[in-house]
């Protein structure tokens, strides 16, 4: 009998890469993709899996207790990979309640359902989190798994809270769990409110490139396929009760990253060198903007022998090429047309 693995948020950016990896690599798993299909969830990301025997999609909001419990009764869930989350910092500043409901309350509802109905004696609850829970760094140092939590935005506070609940369920109820905290991801199928696809879209259409403050904030970047491979390794080999940091060892100032994008885009679009950089526009800095994130992933590398497989220059080129070659996807997302795909696929079944 196939093991039923529930992946929440599987129609989103990172989730779709994880779902595809697990469906293709593990035919002995039945992958149940649970997603509420909010603005960033897009089933077109997974069109190639629709006929796979070991793939099932369920539209469900993780804050709906009845719907979640019904799903757990329909499928005997062996394990959960929990990726469903509100994730954009700017949106969390505008509307913190949505982030509390999905990231905190939704996570607790899943924990309760797994505790009550899941195969807790054999499986595990894998909670996918962010490096933002650690707060901000100065010019030196990196986040480790023992770095104290110090979240500075409603988004990071909601993720920190959900991390604490997962650990609390492990300690109180002996629920088998593992957590990972990852740095910024880049790659295909990312919703274009995020920095890299936003800049690609705006450069292509000769629109302003908004950069917060002076562009001095620093982020560590990881190719999304490498994040998916790390999740795979941690899910199968990570020690229960442990946390693993996932990073790319690849720090960039925001402004330098945008200049790099402009340089590559000018070359690929046949524009004069420096033309796209003229679009850079500095805007008022984000409230509570963390200065620097940097991940020490040595625990993951030493214990589970994982390391990034793609150098940044290579991954960056792959990412830009994907967006340029998939203009229909990007245009559909920016116009909102992608949201009709679920209706086309399921409403008349």
C-alpha positions as CSV (number, residue, x, y, z in Angstrom):
1,X,0.0,0.0,0.0
2,X,1.3,3.5,-0.9
3,X,2.1,5.8,1.9
4,X,-0.1,8.9,1.8
5,X,2.2,12.0,2.1
6,X,0.3,15.3,2.5
7,X,2.1,18.4,1.1
8,X,0.4,21.6,2.0
9,X,0.8,24.7,-0.2
10,X,1.9,22.5,-3.1
11,X,0.6,24.8,-5.8
12,X,2.8,27.7,-4.7
13,X,6.4,28.5,-5.8
14,X,8.4,26.2,-3.5
15,X,5.6,23.7,-3.0
16,X,5.2,23.0,-6.7
17,X,8.8,22.1,-7.0
18,X,8.6,19.8,-3.9
19,X,5.4,18.1,-5.2
20,X,6.9,17.5,-8.6
21,X,10.1,16.0,-7.1
22,X,8.2,13.7,-4.8
23,X,5.7,12.6,-7.4
24,X,8.4,11.8,-9.9
25,X,11.0,10.2,-7.5
26,X,8.7,8.2,-5.2
27,X,6.1,6.1,-7.0
28,X,5.4,4.3,-3.7
29,X,4.1,7.5,-2.2
30,X,0.6,8.9,-2.9
31,X,1.2,12.6,-2.9
32,X,-1.8,14.6,-1.7
33,X,-1.4,18.3,-2.6
34,X,-3.5,20.5,-0.4
35,X,-3.7,24.1,-1.4
36,X,-6.3,26.9,-0.8
37,X,-5.4,28.4,-4.2
38,X,-5.1,32.0,-2.9
39,X,-3.4,34.6,-5.1
40,X,0.0,32.8,-5.2
41,X,-1.3,29.2,-5.7
42,X,-1.4,28.2,-9.3
43,X,-2.3,24.7,-10.5
44,X,-0.9,25.5,-13.9
45,X,2.5,25.0,-12.2
46,X,1.6,21.3,-12.0
47,X,-0.3,20.6,-15.2
48,X,2.2,17.9,-16.1
49,X,1.3,15.9,-13.0
50,X,-2.5,15.8,-13.5
51,X,-2.6,12.3,-14.9
52,X,0.0,10.8,-12.5
53,X,-1.3,7.8,-10.6
54,X,0.4,8.8,-7.4
55,X,-0.9,12.5,-7.4
56,X,-4.1,13.9,-5.9
57,X,-5.1,17.5,-5.5
58,X,-7.5,18.8,-2.9
59,X,-8.5,22.5,-2.6
60,X,-8.6,23.2,1.1
61,X,-7.9,26.1,3.5
62,X,-5.8,24.9,6.4
63,X,-7.7,27.2,8.8
64,X,-11.0,25.2,8.1
65,X,-11.0,22.6,10.8
66,X,-13.8,20.6,9.4
67,X,-12.3,20.5,5.9
68,X,-8.9,19.5,7.2
69,X,-10.3,16.7,9.4
70,X,-12.4,15.4,6.5
71,X,-9.3,15.1,4.4
72,X,-7.5,13.3,7.2
73,X,-10.4,10.9,7.4
74,X,-10.5,10.4,3.7
75,X,-6.7,9.7,3.5
76,X,-4.8,7.9,6.2
77,X,-1.9,10.5,6.3
78,X,1.5,8.9,6.9
79,X,3.5,12.2,7.0
80,X,3.1,15.9,6.3
81,X,5.4,18.4,4.5
82,X,3.9,21.7,5.6
83,X,4.7,24.5,3.2
84,X,1.4,26.4,3.2
85,X,1.9,29.9,4.4
86,X,1.3,33.6,3.7
87,X,4.9,34.6,2.9
88,X,5.2,38.2,1.6
89,X,6.5,40.6,4.2
90,X,4.9,43.7,2.7
91,X,1.5,42.0,2.8
92,X,2.0,41.1,6.4
93,X,2.6,44.7,7.3
94,X,-0.6,45.7,5.5
95,X,-2.7,42.8,7.0
96,X,-1.1,40.9,9.8
97,X,-4.3,39.0,10.7
98,X,-4.2,36.9,7.5
99,X,-0.7,35.8,8.5
100,X,-1.7,34.9,12.0
101,X,-4.6,32.8,10.8
102,X,-2.8,30.9,8.1
103,X,0.7,30.6,9.5
104,X,-0.2,30.1,13.2
105,X,-3.8,28.9,13.5
106,X,-3.5,26.8,10.3
107,X,-0.4,25.1,11.5
108,X,-2.0,24.2,14.8
109,X,-5.0,22.8,13.1
110,X,-2.7,20.6,11.0
111,X,-0.8,19.5,14.1
112,X,-4.1,18.6,15.9
113,X,-5.3,16.7,12.8
114,X,-2.1,14.8,12.5
115,X,-2.0,14.0,16.2
116,X,-5.6,12.7,16.1
117,X,-5.8,11.0,12.7
118,X,-2.3,10.6,11.3
119,X,0.2,7.7,11.4
120,X,2.3,9.3,14.1
121,X,4.0,6.1,15.2
122,X,5.6,5.8,11.8
123,X,5.5,9.2,10.0
124,X,6.6,12.7,10.7
125,X,5.4,16.3,10.6
126,X,7.9,18.4,8.6
127,X,7.5,22.1,9.0
128,X,9.2,24.3,6.4
129,X,10.1,27.7,7.8
130,X,12.3,30.7,7.1
131,X,15.5,32.3,8.2
132,X,13.6,35.5,8.9
133,X,12.6,34.1,12.3
134,X,16.1,34.9,13.5
135,X,15.8,38.6,12.9
136,X,18.7,40.6,11.4
137,X,22.5,40.3,11.3
138,X,25.1,43.0,11.2
139,X,28.1,42.9,8.8
140,X,29.4,39.6,10.3
141,X,28.2,36.2,11.4
142,X,25.6,33.8,10.2
143,X,22.4,32.2,11.6
144,X,22.8,28.8,13.1
145,X,20.1,26.4,14.5
146,X,20.8,27.8,18.0
147,X,20.5,31.5,17.1
148,X,17.8,33.0,19.3
149,X,14.6,34.0,17.6
150,X,14.1,37.7,17.1
151,X,11.5,38.3,14.4
152,X,11.0,41.9,13.2
153,X,8.0,41.7,10.9
154,X,4.4,40.3,11.3
155,X,5.4,37.6,8.7
156,X,8.5,36.5,10.6
157,X,6.6,36.7,13.9
158,X,3.9,34.4,12.5
159,X,6.5,31.9,11.3
160,X,8.4,32.0,14.5
161,X,5.2,31.3,16.4
162,X,4.3,28.3,14.2
163,X,7.9,27.0,14.7
164,X,7.3,27.1,18.5
165,X,4.0,25.3,18.2
166,X,5.6,22.5,16.2
167,X,8.3,22.1,18.8
168,X,5.8,22.3,21.6
169,X,3.7,19.5,20.1
170,X,6.9,17.4,19.9
171,X,7.7,18.0,23.5
172,X,4.2,17.8,24.9
173,X,2.6,15.1,22.7
174,X,5.7,13.4,21.4
175,X,4.6,14.2,17.9
176,X,7.4,13.3,15.5
177,X,8.6,16.4,13.8
178,X,11.4,18.1,12.0
179,X,11.9,21.8,11.0
180,X,14.0,23.6,8.4
181,X,14.7,27.3,8.1
182,X,15.7,28.4,4.6
183,X,17.1,31.5,3.0
184,X,15.6,33.4,0.0
185,X,14.7,31.2,-2.9
186,X,14.8,32.0,-6.6
187,X,13.8,30.0,-9.7
188,X,10.9,29.2,-12.0
189,X,7.2,29.7,-11.2
190,X,7.7,32.3,-8.5
191,X,4.9,34.8,-8.0
192,X,6.0,38.2,-9.4
193,X,5.5,40.2,-6.2
194,X,8.9,38.7,-5.2
195,X,12.1,40.6,-6.1
196,X,13.6,38.5,-9.0
197,X,10.5,37.8,-11.1
198,X,9.2,41.3,-10.4
199,X,12.4,42.8,-11.8
200,X,12.5,40.5,-14.8
201,X,8.9,41.4,-15.6
202,X,9.5,45.1,-15.2
203,X,12.7,45.1,-17.2
204,X,11.0,43.2,-20.0
205,X,8.3,45.8,-20.1
206,X,10.6,48.9,-19.4
207,X,8.8,49.7,-16.1
208,X,10.5,51.2,-13.0
209,X,12.6,48.8,-10.9
210,X,11.7,49.7,-7.2
211,X,14.6,49.2,-4.8
212,X,14.0,49.7,-1.1
213,X,16.1,52.4,0.6
214,X,19.6,52.5,-0.8
215,X,19.5,48.8,-1.8
216,X,22.1,47.9,0.9
217,X,20.1,45.1,2.5
218,X,21.8,41.7,2.0
219,X,20.1,38.3,1.4
220,X,21.4,34.8,1.0
221,X,20.0,33.2,-2.2
222,X,19.3,29.5,-2.9
223,X,18.0,28.0,-6.2
224,X,14.6,26.5,-5.5
225,X,15.4,23.1,-6.9
226,X,18.2,22.8,-4.3
227,X,15.8,23.7,-1.6
228,X,13.5,20.9,-2.8
229,X,16.4,18.5,-2.7
230,X,17.2,19.6,0.8
231,X,13.6,19.0,1.9
232,X,13.8,15.6,0.3
233,X,16.9,14.7,2.3
234,X,15.6,16.1,5.6
235,X,12.2,14.5,5.2
236,X,13.8,11.0,4.8
237,X,17.0,11.3,6.9
238,X,16.7,14.2,9.3
239,X,16.6,13.3,13.0
240,X,13.3,13.7,14.7
241,X,13.0,16.7,16.9
242,X,15.8,18.5,15.0
243,X,16.1,21.8,13.1
244,X,18.2,22.2,10.0
245,X,19.2,25.5,8.3
246,X,19.2,25.5,4.5
247,X,21.3,28.2,2.7
248,X,23.1,28.9,-0.5
249,X,26.2,30.5,1.0
250,X,25.5,33.2,-1.6
251,X,25.0,36.7,-0.2
252,X,24.0,39.6,-2.4
253,X,23.2,43.2,-1.7
254,X,19.7,43.9,-3.2
255,X,21.1,46.7,-5.4
256,X,24.0,44.6,-6.7
257,X,21.5,41.8,-7.5
258,X,19.3,44.1,-9.5
259,X,22.3,45.5,-11.4
260,X,23.3,41.9,-12.2
261,X,19.7,41.2,-13.5
262,X,19.8,44.3,-15.6
263,X,23.2,43.3,-17.1
264,X,22.0,39.9,-18.1
265,X,18.6,41.1,-19.3
266,X,20.2,43.8,-21.5
267,X,22.3,41.0,-23.1
268,X,19.4,38.6,-23.6
269,X,17.0,41.3,-24.9
270,X,19.6,42.9,-27.2
271,X,19.6,46.2,-25.4
272,X,22.5,48.6,-25.0
273,X,24.6,47.9,-21.9
274,X,23.3,49.8,-19.0
275,X,19.9,50.5,-20.5
276,X,17.8,48.5,-18.0
277,X,19.8,49.9,-15.1
278,X,18.3,53.3,-16.0
279,X,14.9,51.9,-14.7
280,X,16.2,51.5,-11.1
281,X,14.1,53.7,-8.8
282,X,14.8,54.0,-5.1
283,X,11.6,53.9,-2.9
284,X,11.0,54.4,0.8
285,X,12.4,51.6,2.8
286,X,10.2,48.9,4.2
287,X,9.2,49.3,7.8
288,X,11.4,47.2,10.1
289,X,13.5,46.1,7.1
290,X,16.1,43.5,8.3
291,X,19.6,44.5,7.2
292,X,21.2,41.1,6.5
293,X,20.4,37.4,6.5
294,X,23.1,34.7,6.1
295,X,22.7,31.0,6.8
296,X,25.2,28.6,8.3
297,X,24.1,25.3,6.7
298,X,27.0,23.2,8.0
299,X,24.8,21.0,10.2
300,X,22.8,19.9,7.1
301,X,25.9,19.5,5.0
302,X,27.8,17.5,7.7
303,X,25.0,15.3,9.0
304,X,23.0,14.6,5.8
305,X,25.7,15.4,3.1
306,X,23.6,18.0,1.3
307,X,25.0,21.0,-0.4
308,X,23.8,23.3,-3.2
309,X,24.2,21.7,-6.6
310,X,24.0,24.9,-8.8
311,X,26.3,27.8,-8.7
312,X,24.5,31.2,-8.6
313,X,25.6,32.4,-12.0
314,X,24.2,29.2,-13.6
315,X,21.0,29.2,-11.6
316,X,20.4,32.9,-12.3
317,X,20.8,32.3,-16.0
318,X,18.4,29.3,-15.8
319,X,15.9,31.4,-13.9
320,X,16.0,34.4,-16.3
321,X,15.7,32.1,-19.3
322,X,12.7,30.4,-17.9
323,X,10.8,33.6,-17.4
324,X,11.7,34.9,-20.8
325,X,10.7,31.5,-22.4
326,X,7.4,31.4,-20.5
327,X,6.0,34.8,-21.1
328,X,2.4,33.4,-21.2
329,X,2.8,32.1,-17.7
330,X,4.1,35.4,-16.4
331,X,1.5,37.4,-18.3
332,X,-1.2,35.1,-17.0
333,X,-0.1,35.5,-13.4
334,X,0.3,39.3,-13.6
335,X,-3.1,39.6,-15.1
336,X,-4.8,37.2,-12.7
337,X,-6.0,35.0,-15.6
338,X,-4.3,31.9,-14.0
339,X,-7.0,31.9,-11.3
340,X,-9.6,30.6,-13.7
341,X,-7.6,27.4,-14.3
342,X,-8.9,25.6,-11.3
343,X,-12.5,26.4,-12.4
344,X,-11.8,25.1,-15.9
345,X,-10.2,22.0,-14.4
346,X,-12.6,21.0,-11.6
347,X,-15.9,22.9,-11.6
348,X,-17.6,20.6,-14.1
349,X,-16.3,17.3,-12.9
